[in-house]
Amino acid sequence: MVIIDDFHRPMIESIVLAGGQGTRLRAIVRDLPKPMADIAGRPFLWWLMTRLKQQGVGRVILSVGYKSETIQDYFGAAFDGLEISYAVEKEPLGTGGAMKYALEKTRVPQVIVLNGDTYAEVSLQGLLGRFDSANTNLAVAVTYLNDSARYGSLVIEEKTNTITGFREKQGPAAGYINAGVYCLRRDIFAKYSVPDKFSFERDFLSRQLGGIRPLALKGVRSFIDIGVPEDYALAQTLIPTFSVRIADDPPRVVH
């Protein structure tokens, strides 16, 4: 989920990966896709789409799967001026397969991709600008956590901000993690032999790291993952608070 920076931007196109079932939230969020979990009286995806609109996004491709009709019925073909298209998975494709399928529906050469179950407050224009200036195929928003054990951390080359490796999930340790917001080229998979079903992080990014040399963007101001019950509970009050914070508030990471 991204937050507003300014209102004078060219149109941006975004893919939101919204096909998750929310297995770990099953006792709390019943019979709903995880991005439709209630946050302060609204679906989480409503908060996310609102922020995308305010950031200058003009078109969103919602990658949906589990109970996709719930999302389609709620948002329809447009949301507050945002054009919406759907990439409907007939079976789970993994994050990479979902991205590959949704990219077929994009119209611009570079696309913002983000997870539909995390809040990552980051400037989309900043991400796009760094992406262009670095002449890379992939820029990744990253956030620093005092305890990165749940996610595993990234190895980042200090001078170039290039991601050069991954540290597996282990005991409590501080480090940068992947915040789940990407800027990438529409044809990123074109020269690779990738299946229809795969994990973007595990099966593609980690294996092709040397060739892609993704850029790390360290400008994430706030981050929260609603995929586990304790953070979902925190999100009920924190996400509405984030939505009205002024632009020069100090960064805050919630985990």
C-alpha positions as CSV (number, residue, x, y, z in Angstrom):
1,M,0.0,0.0,0.0
2,V,1.5,3.3,-1.0
3,I,0.9,6.9,0.1
4,I,0.5,10.2,-1.5
5,D,3.5,12.5,-2.4
6,D,2.2,15.0,-4.9
7,F,-0.5,15.4,-7.5
8,H,1.4,16.3,-10.7
9,R,2.5,13.0,-12.3
10,P,2.1,11.2,-15.6
11,M,-0.2,8.2,-15.5
12,I,1.2,5.1,-13.8
13,E,0.0,1.5,-14.4
14,S,0.1,-0.9,-11.5
15,I,-0.5,-4.6,-10.9
16,V,-1.8,-5.7,-7.5
17,L,-1.3,-9.3,-6.5
18,A,-4.7,-9.9,-4.8
19,G,-5.2,-13.7,-5.1
20,G,-4.2,-14.8,-1.6
21,Q,-6.5,-16.9,0.6
22,G,-5.3,-15.6,3.9
23,T,-4.8,-19.1,5.4
24,R,-3.2,-17.6,8.6
25,L,-6.2,-15.3,9.0
26,R,-8.8,-18.0,8.5
27,A,-10.1,-17.7,12.0
28,I,-10.5,-14.0,11.6
29,V,-11.3,-13.4,8.0
30,R,-13.7,-16.1,6.8
31,D,-14.6,-16.8,3.2
32,L,-12.9,-13.8,1.8
33,P,-9.7,-13.2,-0.2
34,K,-7.0,-11.8,2.1
35,P,-6.9,-8.4,0.4
36,M,-10.7,-8.0,1.2
37,A,-10.0,-8.3,5.0
38,D,-11.8,-5.6,6.9
39,I,-9.6,-2.7,8.1
40,A,-11.5,-0.1,10.0
41,G,-14.7,-0.7,8.2
42,R,-13.2,-1.0,4.7
43,P,-11.6,-3.8,2.7
44,F,-7.8,-3.5,2.9
45,L,-7.8,-3.4,-0.9
46,W,-10.0,-0.2,-0.7
47,W,-7.3,1.5,1.3
48,L,-4.7,0.3,-1.2
49,M,-6.6,1.4,-4.3
50,T,-7.3,4.8,-2.7
51,R,-3.6,5.4,-2.2
52,L,-2.8,4.3,-5.7
53,K,-5.2,6.8,-7.1
54,Q,-3.7,9.6,-5.0
55,Q,-0.2,8.7,-6.2
56,G,-1.2,9.2,-9.8
57,V,-1.9,5.7,-10.9
58,G,-4.4,5.7,-13.8
59,R,-4.9,2.0,-14.4
60,V,-4.7,-1.1,-12.2
61,I,-4.6,-4.8,-13.1
62,L,-5.9,-6.8,-10.2
63,S,-4.5,-10.3,-10.2
64,V,-7.2,-12.3,-8.5
65,G,-7.8,-16.0,-7.8
66,Y,-9.5,-17.2,-4.6
67,K,-13.1,-16.0,-4.6
68,S,-12.2,-13.5,-7.3
69,E,-15.9,-12.6,-7.8
70,T,-15.9,-11.0,-4.3
71,I,-13.3,-8.5,-5.5
72,Q,-14.8,-8.0,-9.0
73,D,-18.3,-7.4,-7.6
74,Y,-17.0,-4.8,-5.1
75,F,-14.7,-2.8,-7.5
76,G,-16.2,-3.4,-10.9
77,A,-14.5,-1.8,-13.9
78,A,-13.5,1.4,-12.2
79,F,-12.8,2.8,-8.8
80,D,-12.8,6.6,-8.2
81,G,-11.6,7.2,-11.7
82,L,-9.1,4.3,-11.7
83,E,-9.5,2.0,-14.7
84,I,-9.5,-1.6,-13.5
85,S,-8.7,-4.8,-15.4
86,Y,-8.7,-8.3,-14.0
87,A,-6.2,-11.1,-14.5
88,V,-8.2,-14.1,-13.1
89,E,-6.2,-17.2,-12.2
90,K,-8.1,-20.5,-12.8
91,E,-5.7,-22.1,-10.4
92,P,-2.9,-20.7,-8.1
93,L,0.1,-19.6,-10.2
94,G,2.4,-18.3,-7.5
95,T,3.6,-14.7,-7.3
96,G,5.7,-15.1,-10.4
97,G,3.1,-16.8,-12.5
98,A,0.5,-14.2,-11.4
99,M,2.8,-11.4,-12.4
100,K,3.6,-13.0,-15.8
101,Y,-0.1,-13.5,-16.6
102,A,-1.1,-10.0,-15.5
103,L,1.8,-8.4,-17.4
104,E,0.1,-9.6,-20.6
105,K,-2.7,-7.1,-19.9
106,T,-0.4,-4.0,-19.4
107,R,-0.1,-1.2,-21.9
108,V,3.1,0.6,-20.8
109,P,6.7,-0.5,-20.9
110,Q,7.3,-0.3,-17.2
111,V,4.9,-1.3,-14.4
112,I,4.6,-1.0,-10.6
113,V,3.8,-4.3,-9.0
114,L,2.8,-4.6,-5.4
115,N,1.4,-7.2,-2.9
116,G,-2.3,-6.9,-2.0
117,D,-1.7,-7.8,1.6
118,T,1.1,-5.4,2.8
119,Y,1.3,-1.7,3.4
120,A,4.5,-0.1,2.1
121,E,4.5,3.7,2.1
122,V,6.8,4.7,-0.7
123,S,6.9,7.3,-3.5
124,L,6.0,5.7,-6.8
125,Q,7.5,8.6,-8.7
126,G,10.7,8.1,-6.7
127,L,10.7,4.4,-7.5
128,L,10.1,5.1,-11.2
129,G,12.7,7.8,-11.3
130,R,15.4,5.6,-9.8
131,F,14.3,2.8,-12.1
132,D,14.8,5.0,-15.2
133,S,18.1,6.5,-14.0
134,A,19.6,3.1,-13.2
135,N,18.8,1.6,-16.5
136,T,17.7,-1.6,-14.8
137,N,15.0,-4.2,-15.4
138,L,13.9,-4.2,-11.7
139,A,13.8,-1.9,-8.8
140,V,12.7,-3.2,-5.4
141,A,11.4,-1.1,-2.5
142,V,13.1,-2.3,0.7
143,T,12.5,-1.6,4.4
144,Y,14.7,-2.0,7.4
145,L,13.4,-4.1,10.3
146,N,15.0,-4.6,13.7
147,D,13.9,-8.2,13.5
148,S,13.8,-9.6,9.9
149,A,13.5,-13.3,11.0
150,R,10.0,-13.7,9.5
151,Y,11.0,-12.6,6.0
152,G,14.8,-13.2,5.6
153,S,17.0,-10.2,4.8
154,L,18.7,-8.8,1.7
155,V,22.4,-8.3,1.0
156,I,22.7,-4.8,-0.6
157,E,25.9,-3.4,-2.1
158,E,26.3,-0.1,-0.3
159,K,27.8,2.0,-3.1
160,T,25.3,1.0,-5.9
161,N,22.3,0.0,-3.8
162,T,22.2,-3.2,-5.8
163,I,20.7,-6.3,-4.3
164,T,23.4,-9.0,-4.4
165,G,22.1,-11.8,-2.2
166,F,19.6,-13.1,0.3
167,R,19.9,-14.3,3.8
168,E,17.5,-17.1,4.7
169,K,15.0,-16.8,7.6
170,Q,16.8,-17.4,10.8
171,G,17.0,-16.1,14.4
172,P,16.2,-12.4,15.3
173,A,18.5,-10.1,13.4
174,A,18.2,-6.6,11.9
175,G,18.2,-6.1,8.2
176,Y,16.6,-4.9,5.0
177,I,13.7,-6.9,3.7
178,N,11.8,-6.9,0.4
179,A,8.7,-4.7,1.0
180,G,6.8,-6.2,-1.9
181,V,6.7,-3.2,-4.2
182,Y,8.5,-3.4,-7.5
183,C,9.1,-1.4,-10.6
184,L,9.8,-3.6,-13.6
185,R,9.8,-3.8,-17.3
186,R,6.8,-5.4,-18.9
187,D,9.1,-7.9,-20.8
188,I,11.2,-8.9,-17.8
189,F,10.5,-12.6,-18.3
190,A,11.0,-12.5,-22.1
191,K,14.5,-13.9,-22.2
192,Y,14.1,-16.4,-19.5
193,S,12.5,-19.8,-19.6
194,V,9.9,-19.6,-16.8
195,P,6.9,-21.9,-16.2
196,D,3.3,-20.7,-15.8
197,K,3.5,-21.4,-12.1
198,F,6.4,-20.1,-10.0
199,S,7.4,-17.9,-7.1
200,F,8.8,-14.6,-8.3
201,E,11.0,-14.3,-5.2
202,R,12.2,-17.9,-4.8
203,D,12.2,-19.3,-8.3
204,F,13.1,-16.3,-10.4
205,L,14.6,-13.4,-8.4
206,S,17.0,-15.5,-6.3
207,R,18.1,-17.6,-9.3
208,Q,18.6,-14.7,-11.8
209,L,20.0,-12.2,-9.3
210,G,23.4,-11.8,-11.0
211,G,21.9,-11.1,-14.4
212,I,19.1,-8.8,-13.3
213,R,21.1,-6.9,-10.6
214,P,18.0,-5.3,-9.1
215,L,18.2,-1.9,-7.5
216,A,17.1,-1.5,-3.9
217,L,15.1,1.6,-3.1
218,K,15.4,2.5,0.6
219,G,12.7,5.1,0.7
220,V,10.0,3.0,2.4
221,R,8.5,5.1,5.3
222,S,6.1,2.7,6.9
223,F,5.4,-1.1,6.5
224,I,2.9,-3.5,7.9
225,D,2.0,-7.0,6.8
226,I,-1.7,-7.9,7.5
227,G,-1.0,-11.6,6.8
228,V,-0.7,-12.6,10.4
229,P,-3.3,-12.1,13.2
230,E,-1.2,-9.8,15.4
231,D,-0.3,-7.4,12.5
232,Y,-3.8,-7.5,11.2
233,A,-5.0,-6.3,14.6
234,L,-2.5,-3.5,14.6
235,A,-3.6,-2.5,11.1
236,Q,-7.1,-1.6,12.3
237,T,-5.9,1.6,13.9
238,L,-2.5,2.2,12.2
239,I,-3.6,2.2,8.5
240,P,-6.2,4.9,8.9
241,T,-3.7,6.9,10.9
242,F,-1.1,6.5,8.2
243,S,-3.6,7.8,5.6
244,V,-3.8,11.2,7.2
245,R,-0.2,11.7,8.3
246,I,1.5,14.7,6.9
247,A,4.3,14.3,4.3
248,D,7.2,15.2,6.6
249,D,6.4,12.9,9.5
250,P,9.3,10.7,10.5
251,P,9.5,7.2,9.0
252,R,7.8,4.5,11.0
253,V,8.1,0.7,10.6
254,V,5.5,-1.5,12.2
255,H,6.1,-5.2,12.7
